[in-house]
Amino acid sequence: MDVVRLVEEIKQKCAGVELQNEDVYMATSFHDFIQLFVRRLRGEDQEEELIIDYVTKDINNMTVKMPHQCFINGKFEDAESGKTYDTVNPTDGSVICKVSYSSVADVDRAVSAAKEAFETGPWGKMNPRDRGRLLYRLADEMEQHQEELATIEAIDSGAVYTLALKTHVGMSIQTFRYFAGWCDKIQGTTIPINQARPNHNLTFTKKEPLGVCAIVIPWNYPLMMLAWKSAACLAAGNTLVLKPAQVTPLTALKFAELTVRAGIPKGVINIMPGSGGLVGQRMSDHPDIRKLGFTGSTPIGKQIMKSCAVSNLKKVSLELGGKSPLIIFGDCDMDKAVRMGMSSVFFNKGENCIAAGRLFVEESVHDEYITRVVEEIKKMKIGDPLDRSTDHGPQNHRAHLEKLLEYCEIGRKEGATLVYGGQRVDRPGYFMEPTVFSGVEDHMFIAKEESFGPVMVISKFKDGDVDGVLARANDTEFGLASGVFTRDITKAMYVSDRLEAGTVFINTYNKTDVASPFGGFKQSGFGKDLGEEALHEYLRTKAVTVEY
């Protein structure tokens, strides 16, 4: 109450001055407080105005304003080398703008800023509840700019605007709100230990932030993957340096702008667009980074893990490739199995880490299932992602489209039956036809390898052969997600118990939620995004024992 009285008395006598109780707590001697007060009266402690060299576009019935430089220590600035690269709109292949190409020196400056923000800045000293308040404010800023964020996501990644608005951006906002609520609920435990009589002991644990964390995200959900990782990282009290995918940097840079507007202190969040081989490698090697979270391919994940071990044994979490099986039994709700089976493959034009990489359909309904899927594909509208009636937008970038076409050619050559699609759409941009293969045998390339595109791979299994299809479904080095469709709850639970995957969907698919942990088994990686478990990826446990 003495502090409240002091602050309120000064505010009453000096109308217009902004003071908080924390100003007294951070300036605990009278001399320090007077110095702070005088600076505040002079306006010297006001935050510097954020200067942004926007690229603007009149598109989607709005003027979109996009930052395009590195974001280091609360400021947008060119890469030290002055290098830039083009980010391309996959709808027509046009260049959206030039983006700064971060160097190793830029990464080092960002890490230094993040370290200072953690060790001596206000973020490291902040009350967890106040930290949560800032994350709530950030979620509000994102919500106020959701149409702009979704538009940027659509032109930079090819995501259909309506999907980007609901999922790419909508789930990102939900994620920050969810983890904002966790900030003041990160607790340790008390532990009974063996007493050293006649003394008494109290042992308790504390959950502490790790320090500077690095995050490397993929190009399929540029904003959502940023949110899934950085929200938990920030809620735990860490600072971060984040590298967006080289081909989709723009929503991450817009997000950086919104963090400043939300009042996140400088240095807490740094965004480094550029190459994985340069920026990502330096993050893996950097001795001051204590944790690296990565979503991407299994080969790159292995390289990152190796570099993190050699550098300073930094903590690692990896969400990697998948070849998720979806088993459809003859006793399923066929309407739902067709609808959700298509969603499991074609959602976000197949650029979905948990996409059903292989469908196993019971023999009795196999032909009917394929016929109905093809009928529904023919109704899909392929086109401009900003058109509200579009179902299927362009693939993310040219190299990925070419890889998908090669994937389909391999499937044909190996003897799988191309039922539908398999070609590039005859129009500008990187559009791929939704594709269906049947007659896929276990030894084939397309039965084993992930397409990461709109390619449905269907295999038949004998009626009633539950254990046989389970063995085939589990015969993969991946274990990210899986699914089963059946009206028999006993069969459903039996199958879910035996599927080797971090997520199992029963009579649904793609139903992720911010409160549910997400992550894979085997070579799909380890560690969790989302849910309470995600916080543990960004915390360390300290045990304290007191004798009295």
C-alpha positions as CSV (number, residue, x, y, z in Angstrom):
1,M,0.0,0.0,0.0
2,D,2.9,2.4,0.6
3,V,4.0,1.9,-3.0
4,V,0.4,2.5,-4.3
5,R,0.2,5.7,-2.2
6,L,3.5,6.9,-3.5
7,V,2.6,6.3,-7.1
8,E,-0.9,7.7,-6.9
9,E,0.3,10.8,-5.0
10,I,2.9,11.6,-7.7
11,K,0.4,11.0,-10.5
12,Q,-2.1,13.4,-8.8
13,K,0.5,16.2,-8.4
14,C,2.0,15.7,-11.9
15,A,-1.0,15.1,-14.1
16,G,-0.1,13.1,-17.3
17,V,2.9,11.2,-16.0
18,E,2.6,7.5,-16.4
19,L,3.8,5.4,-13.4
20,Q,3.2,1.9,-12.3
21,N,4.0,0.0,-9.1
22,E,6.6,-1.9,-11.0
23,D,8.5,1.3,-11.6
24,V,9.1,1.5,-7.9
25,Y,10.0,-2.2,-7.6
26,M,12.6,-1.8,-10.4
27,A,14.1,1.4,-8.8
28,T,14.3,0.5,-5.2
29,S,16.5,3.4,-3.9
30,F,15.1,6.9,-3.7
31,H,17.8,8.3,-5.9
32,D,17.1,5.7,-8.7
33,F,13.4,6.4,-8.5
34,I,13.8,10.2,-8.8
35,Q,16.1,9.6,-11.8
36,L,13.4,7.4,-13.4
37,F,10.6,9.9,-12.5
38,V,12.6,12.8,-14.1
39,R,13.2,10.8,-17.3
40,R,9.5,9.9,-17.4
41,L,8.5,13.6,-17.1
42,R,10.9,14.5,-19.9
43,G,9.5,11.7,-22.1
44,E,12.9,10.1,-22.3
45,D,11.6,6.7,-21.4
46,Q,9.0,6.5,-24.1
47,E,9.4,3.7,-26.5
48,E,11.0,4.6,-29.8
49,E,8.6,4.8,-32.7
50,L,8.5,1.7,-34.8
51,I,9.8,2.5,-38.2
52,I,8.8,0.1,-40.9
53,D,9.6,0.2,-44.6
54,Y,6.4,-1.5,-45.7
55,V,5.7,-3.2,-49.0
56,T,2.0,-2.4,-49.7
57,K,-0.5,-4.1,-51.9
58,D,-4.1,-3.4,-52.7
59,I,-5.6,-6.8,-52.7
60,N,-8.5,-8.8,-51.4
61,N,-10.5,-5.5,-50.9
62,M,-7.9,-4.1,-48.5
63,T,-4.5,-2.5,-48.4
64,V,-2.0,-5.0,-47.1
65,K,1.1,-3.6,-45.4
66,M,4.0,-6.1,-45.2
67,P,7.4,-5.7,-43.4
68,H,10.2,-7.4,-45.4
69,Q,13.4,-6.9,-43.3
70,C,15.0,-8.8,-40.5
71,F,13.5,-8.1,-37.1
72,I,16.2,-7.8,-34.4
73,N,16.0,-6.2,-31.0
74,G,12.6,-4.6,-31.6
75,K,13.6,-3.0,-35.0
76,F,13.2,-3.9,-38.6
77,E,16.5,-3.6,-40.5
78,D,18.3,-4.8,-43.6
79,A,20.6,-7.8,-43.4
80,E,24.1,-6.8,-42.6
81,S,25.3,-8.0,-46.0
82,G,22.5,-6.0,-47.7
83,K,21.4,-9.2,-49.5
84,T,17.8,-9.9,-50.4
85,Y,15.8,-12.6,-52.2
86,D,12.4,-12.8,-53.9
87,T,9.3,-14.3,-52.2
88,V,6.9,-15.5,-54.8
89,N,3.1,-15.7,-55.1
90,P,2.4,-19.3,-56.1
91,T,-1.0,-18.4,-57.6
92,D,0.7,-16.8,-60.6
93,G,4.5,-17.0,-60.0
94,S,4.8,-13.3,-59.6
95,V,7.3,-11.7,-57.1
96,I,5.5,-10.3,-54.0
97,C,8.6,-8.4,-52.7
98,K,12.2,-8.7,-51.9
99,V,13.0,-10.0,-48.4
100,S,16.2,-9.5,-46.3
101,Y,18.5,-12.5,-46.5
102,S,19.9,-12.9,-43.0
103,S,23.6,-13.7,-42.5
104,V,25.4,-15.5,-39.7
105,A,26.3,-12.0,-38.3
106,D,22.6,-11.1,-38.2
107,V,21.8,-14.3,-36.3
108,D,24.5,-13.5,-33.8
109,R,23.1,-10.1,-33.2
110,A,19.6,-11.5,-32.7
111,V,20.9,-14.1,-30.2
112,S,22.8,-11.4,-28.3
113,A,19.6,-9.3,-28.1
114,A,17.5,-12.2,-27.0
115,K,20.1,-13.1,-24.3
116,E,20.2,-9.5,-23.0
117,A,16.4,-9.4,-22.9
118,F,16.3,-12.6,-20.9
119,E,19.1,-11.8,-18.5
120,T,18.8,-8.1,-17.8
121,G,15.6,-6.9,-19.6
122,P,12.1,-6.5,-18.2
123,W,10.9,-9.8,-19.7
124,G,13.2,-11.9,-17.4
125,K,12.1,-10.0,-14.3
126,M,8.4,-9.8,-15.2
127,N,5.7,-11.3,-13.0
128,P,4.2,-14.3,-14.9
129,R,0.7,-12.9,-14.7
130,D,2.0,-9.7,-16.4
131,R,3.7,-11.8,-19.1
132,G,0.3,-13.6,-19.7
133,R,-1.3,-10.2,-20.0
134,L,1.1,-9.2,-22.8
135,L,0.4,-12.5,-24.6
136,Y,-3.3,-11.9,-24.4
137,R,-2.7,-8.5,-25.8
138,L,-0.7,-10.0,-28.7
139,A,-3.6,-12.4,-29.4
140,D,-5.9,-9.4,-29.5
141,E,-3.6,-7.6,-32.0
142,M,-3.5,-10.7,-34.2
143,E,-7.3,-10.9,-34.1
144,Q,-7.6,-7.3,-35.1
145,H,-5.4,-7.9,-38.1
146,Q,-6.7,-11.4,-38.9
147,E,-8.0,-10.5,-42.4
148,E,-4.7,-8.9,-43.3
149,L,-2.7,-11.9,-41.9
150,A,-4.9,-14.4,-43.8
151,T,-4.5,-12.4,-47.0
152,I,-0.7,-12.4,-46.6
153,E,-0.8,-16.1,-45.9
154,A,-2.8,-16.7,-49.0
155,I,-0.5,-14.8,-51.4
156,D,2.7,-16.1,-49.8
157,S,1.9,-19.7,-49.2
158,G,-1.0,-20.4,-51.5
159,A,-3.4,-21.3,-48.7
160,V,-7.1,-20.8,-49.5
161,Y,-8.1,-17.6,-47.8
162,T,-11.1,-19.0,-46.0
163,L,-8.9,-21.8,-44.6
164,A,-6.2,-19.4,-43.7
165,L,-8.7,-17.2,-41.9
166,K,-10.1,-20.1,-39.9
167,T,-7.1,-22.4,-39.4
168,H,-3.8,-20.7,-40.2
169,V,-4.7,-17.5,-38.4
170,G,-7.6,-18.6,-36.2
171,M,-5.8,-21.4,-34.5
172,S,-2.7,-19.2,-34.1
173,I,-4.8,-16.7,-32.1
174,Q,-6.3,-19.5,-30.0
175,T,-2.8,-20.9,-29.3
176,F,-1.6,-17.6,-27.9
177,R,-4.7,-17.2,-25.8
178,Y,-4.3,-20.7,-24.5
179,F,-0.7,-20.3,-23.5
180,A,-1.2,-16.8,-22.1
181,G,-3.5,-18.5,-19.5
182,W,-0.7,-20.9,-18.6
183,C,1.8,-18.2,-17.6
184,D,0.9,-18.0,-13.9
185,K,0.1,-21.7,-13.6
186,I,3.6,-23.1,-14.1
187,Q,4.2,-24.8,-10.8
188,G,6.7,-27.1,-9.1
189,T,6.0,-29.8,-6.5
190,T,7.0,-30.6,-2.9
191,I,8.6,-34.0,-2.5
192,P,8.9,-36.1,0.8
193,I,12.5,-37.3,1.2
194,N,14.3,-39.4,3.7
195,Q,14.9,-37.3,6.9
196,A,18.4,-36.9,8.4
197,R,17.2,-36.9,12.1
198,P,17.0,-34.9,14.2
199,N,16.9,-32.3,11.4
200,H,14.0,-31.9,9.0
201,N,14.1,-31.4,5.3
202,L,11.9,-29.8,2.7
203,T,12.5,-30.6,-1.0
204,F,10.7,-28.8,-3.7
205,T,11.0,-28.3,-7.5
206,K,10.9,-25.1,-9.5
207,K,10.1,-24.9,-13.2
208,E,12.5,-22.4,-14.8
209,P,12.8,-21.0,-18.4
210,L,15.7,-22.2,-20.4
211,G,16.9,-18.9,-21.8
212,V,17.3,-18.1,-25.5
213,C,15.5,-20.6,-27.7
214,A,15.6,-21.0,-31.4
215,I,12.6,-22.0,-33.5
216,V,12.7,-23.2,-37.1
217,I,9.3,-23.5,-38.9
218,P,8.1,-25.0,-42.2
219,W,6.3,-23.5,-45.2
220,N,3.0,-25.3,-45.1
221,Y,1.4,-23.4,-42.1
222,P,3.7,-20.4,-41.7
223,L,1.9,-18.5,-39.0
224,M,0.3,-21.5,-37.2
225,M,3.6,-23.3,-36.8
226,L,5.1,-20.1,-35.5
227,A,2.3,-19.9,-32.9
228,W,2.4,-23.5,-31.9
229,K,6.0,-23.2,-30.9
230,S,6.6,-19.6,-29.9
231,A,3.5,-19.3,-27.7
232,A,4.7,-22.1,-25.4
233,C,8.2,-20.8,-25.5
234,L,7.2,-17.3,-24.4
235,A,4.7,-18.4,-21.8
236,A,7.5,-20.3,-20.1
237,G,9.5,-17.1,-19.9
238,N,12.1,-17.6,-22.6
239,T,13.2,-15.3,-25.4
240,L,13.4,-16.5,-29.0
241,V,15.1,-16.2,-32.3
242,L,12.8,-17.6,-35.1
243,K,13.6,-18.6,-38.7
244,P,10.5,-18.8,-40.9
245,A,10.7,-20.9,-44.0
246,Q,12.6,-19.1,-46.8
247,V,9.7,-19.3,-49.2
248,T,7.0,-18.1,-46.7
249,P,8.5,-15.3,-44.5
250,L,5.8,-12.6,-44.7
251,T,3.3,-13.6,-42.0
252,A,6.2,-14.1,-39.5
253,L,7.4,-10.6,-40.2
254,K,3.9,-9.1,-39.9
255,F,3.7,-11.0,-36.6
256,A,6.9,-9.3,-35.5
257,E,5.2,-5.9,-36.0
258,L,2.2,-6.9,-34.0
259,T,4.5,-8.0,-31.0
260,V,5.8,-4.4,-30.8
261,R,2.2,-3.0,-30.9
262,A,1.3,-5.4,-28.1
263,G,4.1,-4.2,-25.9
264,I,6.4,-7.2,-26.0
265,P,9.8,-5.8,-24.8
266,K,12.5,-5.5,-27.4
267,G,14.8,-8.4,-27.9
268,V,12.3,-11.0,-26.7
269,I,11.3,-12.0,-30.2
270,N,13.6,-11.8,-33.2
271,I,12.7,-13.0,-36.8
272,M,15.4,-14.0,-39.2
273,P,14.3,-14.7,-42.8
274,G,16.7,-16.5,-45.0
275,S,18.2,-19.9,-45.8
276,G,18.0,-23.0,-43.6
277,G,21.6,-24.0,-44.5
278,L,22.8,-20.6,-43.2
279,V,20.5,-19.3,-40.5
280,G,19.2,-22.6,-39.3
281,Q,22.6,-24.1,-39.2
282,R,24.0,-21.1,-37.2
283,M,21.1,-21.5,-34.7
284,S,21.9,-25.2,-34.3
285,D,25.6,-24.3,-33.7
286,H,25.2,-21.2,-31.5
287,P,26.6,-21.7,-28.0
288,D,24.1,-19.2,-26.3
289,I,21.0,-20.9,-27.6
290,R,19.7,-23.5,-25.0
291,K,16.8,-25.0,-27.0
292,L,15.9,-25.6,-30.6
293,G,12.4,-26.5,-31.8
294,F,12.1,-27.7,-35.4
295,T,9.3,-28.7,-37.7
296,G,10.3,-30.1,-41.1
297,S,11.8,-33.1,-42.8
298,T,13.4,-36.1,-41.1
299,P,16.8,-35.8,-42.8
300,I,17.1,-32.1,-41.8
301,G,15.9,-32.9,-38.3
302,K,18.7,-35.5,-38.0
303,Q,21.3,-32.9,-39.1
304,I,19.9,-30.4,-36.6
305,M,20.0,-32.9,-33.8
306,K,23.6,-33.7,-34.6
307,S,24.7,-30.1,-34.7
308,C,22.9,-29.3,-31.4
309,A,24.6,-32.2,-29.7
310,V,28.1,-31.2,-30.9
311,S,27.7,-27.5,-30.2
312,N,26.5,-27.3,-26.6
313,L,24.0,-30.2,-26.0
314,K,21.1,-27.9,-26.4
315,K,17.7,-29.3,-25.8
316,V,15.8,-30.3,-29.0
317,S,12.3,-31.1,-30.0
318,L,11.5,-32.3,-33.5
319,E,8.3,-32.7,-35.5
320,L,9.3,-34.5,-38.7
321,G,8.0,-36.4,-41.6
322,G,5.0,-38.7,-41.7
323,K,3.3,-41.5,-43.6
324,S,0.1,-41.6,-41.6
325,P,-2.1,-44.6,-42.2
326,L,-5.9,-44.3,-42.4
327,I,-7.8,-47.6,-42.1
328,I,-11.4,-47.7,-43.4
329,F,-13.5,-50.7,-42.4
330,G,-16.6,-51.9,-44.3
331,D,-18.8,-51.2,-41.3
332,C,-18.0,-47.4,-41.3
333,D,-20.3,-44.5,-41.9
334,M,-19.5,-44.3,-45.6
335,D,-20.6,-40.7,-46.1
336,K,-18.4,-39.6,-43.3
337,A,-15.5,-41.8,-44.3
338,V,-15.5,-40.4,-47.9
339,R,-15.8,-36.8,-46.6
340,M,-13.1,-37.1,-43.9
341,G,-10.9,-39.3,-46.0
342,M,-10.8,-36.6,-48.7
343,S,-10.0,-34.0,-46.0
344,S,-7.3,-36.3,-44.6
345,V,-5.5,-36.0,-47.9
346,F,-6.5,-32.8,-49.6
347,F,-6.8,-30.4,-46.7
348,N,-4.5,-27.4,-47.3
349,K,-3.8,-28.9,-50.8
350,G,-2.1,-31.9,-49.1
351,E,0.6,-29.8,-47.5
352,N,-0.2,-31.1,-44.1
353,C,2.2,-32.9,-41.8
354,I,-0.5,-35.3,-40.5
355,A,-2.1,-35.9,-44.0
356,A,-3.2,-39.5,-44.5
357,G,-0.2,-40.8,-46.5
358,R,-1.9,-44.1,-47.2
359,L,-5.5,-45.3,-47.0
360,F,-6.2,-49.0,-46.3
361,V,-9.8,-49.7,-47.5
362,E,-11.5,-53.0,-46.7
363,E,-12.2,-55.2,-49.8
364,S,-16.0,-55.2,-49.4
365,V,-16.2,-51.4,-49.8
366,H,-13.0,-50.7,-51.7
367,D,-14.5,-50.1,-55.2
368,E,-17.4,-48.1,-53.9
369,Y,-15.1,-45.9,-51.8
370,I,-12.9,-45.0,-54.8
371,T,-15.9,-44.3,-57.0
372,R,-17.4,-41.9,-54.5
373,V,-14.1,-40.1,-53.8
374,V,-13.6,-39.4,-57.5
375,E,-17.2,-38.1,-57.8
376,E,-16.4,-35.6,-55.0
377,I,-13.1,-34.6,-56.4
378,K,-14.8,-33.6,-59.6
379,K,-16.9,-31.1,-57.6
380,M,-13.8,-29.4,-56.2
381,K,-13.1,-25.9,-57.5
382,I,-9.4,-25.3,-58.2
383,G,-8.4,-21.7,-58.4
384,D,-7.4,-18.4,-56.9
385,P,-7.1,-18.8,-53.1
386,L,-8.6,-15.4,-52.5
387,D,-11.8,-16.4,-54.3
388,R,-14.2,-17.4,-51.5
389,S,-15.6,-20.3,-53.5
390,T,-12.2,-22.0,-54.1
391,D,-11.6,-25.4,-52.5
392,H,-8.1,-26.1,-53.8
393,G,-5.3,-23.6,-54.2
394,P,-1.8,-23.7,-55.6
395,Q,1.1,-25.8,-54.2
396,N,3.5,-23.7,-52.1
397,H,6.3,-23.3,-54.6
398,R,7.6,-24.5,-58.0
399,A,10.2,-27.0,-56.7
400,H,7.5,-28.7,-54.6
401,L,5.1,-29.0,-57.5
402,E,7.8,-30.5,-59.7
403,K,8.6,-33.0,-56.9
404,L,4.9,-34.0,-56.7
405,L,4.7,-34.6,-60.5
406,E,7.8,-36.8,-60.2
407,Y,6.2,-38.7,-57.3
408,C,3.2,-39.4,-59.5
409,E,5.3,-40.5,-62.4
410,I,7.2,-43.0,-60.1
411,G,3.8,-44.4,-58.9
412,R,2.7,-45.0,-62.5
413,K,6.0,-46.6,-63.4
414,E,5.8,-49.0,-60.4
415,G,2.4,-50.3,-61.5
416,A,0.0,-48.4,-59.3
417,T,-3.3,-47.5,-61.0
418,L,-3.7,-43.8,-61.6
419,V,-7.5,-43.4,-61.0
420,Y,-7.6,-39.6,-61.3
421,G,-5.4,-36.5,-61.7
422,G,-1.6,-36.7,-61.5
423,Q,-1.0,-33.7,-63.7
424,R,-0.3,-30.0,-63.4
425,V,-3.4,-27.8,-63.9
426,D,-3.2,-25.9,-67.2
427,R,-3.2,-22.4,-65.8
428,P,-0.6,-19.9,-64.5
429,G,0.8,-20.7,-61.0
430,Y,1.7,-24.0,-59.3
431,F,-1.5,-25.9,-59.4
432,M,-1.7,-29.6,-59.1
433,E,-4.7,-31.8,-59.8
434,P,-6.1,-33.7,-56.8
435,T,-4.8,-37.2,-57.5
436,V,-5.9,-40.8,-56.6
437,F,-3.8,-44.0,-56.9
438,S,-5.3,-47.5,-56.3
439,G,-3.7,-50.9,-56.4
440,V,-0.8,-49.7,-54.3
441,E,1.4,-52.6,-53.1
442,D,3.5,-52.4,-49.9
443,H,6.8,-52.4,-51.7
444,M,6.1,-49.4,-53.9
445,F,7.8,-46.0,-53.4
446,I,4.5,-44.2,-53.0
447,A,3.4,-46.7,-50.3
448,K,6.5,-45.8,-48.3
449,E,7.3,-42.2,-49.0
450,E,5.4,-39.1,-48.1
451,S,4.2,-36.9,-51.0
452,F,3.2,-33.9,-48.9
453,G,0.7,-33.0,-51.6
454,P,-2.8,-33.8,-52.8
455,V,-2.1,-37.5,-53.6
456,M,-4.4,-40.1,-52.2
457,V,-2.7,-43.5,-52.1
458,I,-5.2,-46.4,-51.6
459,S,-4.4,-50.0,-50.8
460,K,-6.9,-52.9,-50.3
461,F,-7.0,-55.3,-47.4
462,K,-9.0,-58.5,-46.9
463,D,-12.3,-58.4,-45.1
464,G,-11.9,-59.0,-41.4
465,D,-8.1,-59.0,-41.5
466,V,-7.7,-56.5,-38.6
467,D,-4.3,-57.7,-37.4
468,G,-3.0,-58.0,-41.0
469,V,-3.9,-54.4,-41.9
470,L,-2.4,-53.2,-38.6
471,A,0.9,-54.8,-39.4
472,R,0.9,-53.1,-42.8
473,A,-0.1,-49.7,-41.3
474,N,2.7,-49.9,-38.7
475,D,5.3,-51.1,-41.3
476,T,6.9,-47.6,-41.6
477,E,9.6,-45.7,-39.8
478,F,7.1,-42.8,-39.3
479,G,4.6,-42.4,-36.6
480,L,3.1,-38.9,-36.6
481,A,-0.7,-39.6,-36.9
482,S,-3.2,-42.3,-37.9
483,G,-6.9,-42.9,-38.2
484,V,-9.6,-45.5,-38.3
485,F,-13.2,-45.5,-39.5
486,T,-15.6,-48.1,-38.1
487,R,-18.9,-48.2,-36.2
488,D,-17.6,-51.0,-34.0
489,I,-16.2,-49.2,-30.8
490,T,-14.4,-52.4,-29.7
491,K,-12.6,-52.7,-33.0
492,A,-11.9,-48.9,-33.0
493,M,-10.2,-49.1,-29.5
494,Y,-8.3,-52.3,-30.4
495,V,-6.9,-50.6,-33.5
496,S,-6.1,-47.3,-31.7
497,D,-4.2,-49.2,-29.0
498,R,-2.0,-50.9,-31.6
499,L,-1.3,-48.1,-34.1
500,E,2.2,-46.7,-33.6
501,A,1.5,-43.0,-33.9
502,G,1.5,-40.0,-31.6
503,T,-2.1,-39.1,-32.7
504,V,-5.0,-41.5,-33.5
505,F,-8.2,-40.2,-35.0
506,I,-11.3,-42.3,-34.7
507,N,-14.2,-41.5,-37.1
508,T,-12.7,-38.1,-37.7
509,Y,-9.4,-36.6,-39.0
510,N,-7.3,-33.5,-38.7
511,K,-9.1,-32.6,-35.5
512,T,-6.3,-30.9,-33.6
513,D,-6.9,-28.6,-30.7
514,V,-4.6,-26.2,-28.8
515,A,-5.2,-28.1,-25.5
516,S,-4.2,-31.5,-27.0
517,P,-0.5,-32.5,-27.2
518,F,0.8,-33.0,-30.8
519,G,3.9,-34.9,-31.8
520,G,5.2,-38.1,-33.3
521,F,6.8,-41.5,-32.6
522,K,9.8,-43.1,-34.3
523,Q,11.4,-41.0,-37.1
524,S,8.5,-38.6,-37.0
525,G,10.4,-37.0,-34.1
526,F,9.9,-36.4,-30.4
527,G,8.7,-33.7,-28.1
528,K,5.2,-32.1,-28.1
529,D,3.6,-29.0,-29.4
530,L,0.3,-27.7,-27.9
531,G,-1.3,-28.6,-24.6
532,E,0.4,-28.5,-21.2
533,E,3.1,-30.9,-22.4
534,A,4.4,-28.3,-24.8
535,L,5.4,-26.1,-21.9
536,H,7.8,-28.9,-20.6
537,E,9.8,-28.5,-23.9
538,Y,10.7,-25.0,-22.9
539,L,11.3,-25.5,-19.1
540,R,13.9,-27.0,-16.9
541,T,13.3,-28.5,-13.5
542,K,15.4,-27.4,-10.5
543,A,15.3,-29.4,-7.2
544,V,15.9,-27.5,-4.0
545,T,16.4,-29.1,-0.6
546,V,16.3,-27.1,2.7
547,E,17.3,-28.5,6.0
548,Y,15.9,-26.9,9.2
